[in-house]
Structures are given as structure tokens and as C-alpha cells.
Amino acid sequence: MKDLLIKNGDLVFTGTDFRLVEGSEQLRQNVESILKTAQGEYFLDEDLGLNRENILGKGFDEELARTDIVEAIGQEERIEEVTEIDFVKHRRELQVNLKMTKADDEKIELEVDLDAG
């Protein structure tokens, strides 16, 4: 599967052509997009995205946040298992470090920065 390459929320161009991404890089980009989308935000699919209730604010609960993240990543059928989730909180930003396994047993690592309000 190929997709448009997105960096920092912007499409990436080479000259006047869109850059494409495929394979594991496309999968990483898709998981990051799911986690950066607040559940209910996308009007065509209100179930898409991450429930952010347990991530926002001062009462951050790692176990509840882990559950929400695993549930959100479950929207990506090519991910078989989330094997590790680590959090680093910096004031209003939450860095999520993920280790996942694809259905073909390939290991995927991803770092996602989320606004933790």
C-alpha cells in the first residue's frame, strides 16, 4: 500500500511532485495519524482515533492511557501486538514510545508526541 508522505502534519514534495511512502514507513505513519487524531474528530468515521480523556490534564494515569493507546492502534489491522509502551511527559506534551509487532512478525518502533493539554 502506498500513501502520501506527511511530516509534521504537512505533505512532502519533491519539486512539484508529492512524495509517497509505503511498507513499514506507511504503517508507522498510519499509526501516528491514528494516535494524533482525537476520537470523534473525523466526521466520516467518529470511531477513528485515540480517546484522549486519560491523557489530557493533570490526572494522567499510565495504565488507562496504555489501554486507550492499544485500543486505538487496534484500528490498524496490520499490527498484531503492541509489545511495549513508554511515556515521557514534558509539561503539556506526552512522548509515547511504542514497540509493535506486525502480522508477519516484523518489529516496528515508533515515537509519537501528543498534546497532553
Secondary structure, DSSP 8 states (H G I E B T S, - for coil): -EEE-EETTEE-EETTEE-EEEHHHHHHHHHHHHHHSBTT-STT-TT-SB--TTTSSS---HHHHHHHHHHHHTTSTTEEEEEEEEEEEETTEEEEEEEEEETTS-EEEEEEEEE--
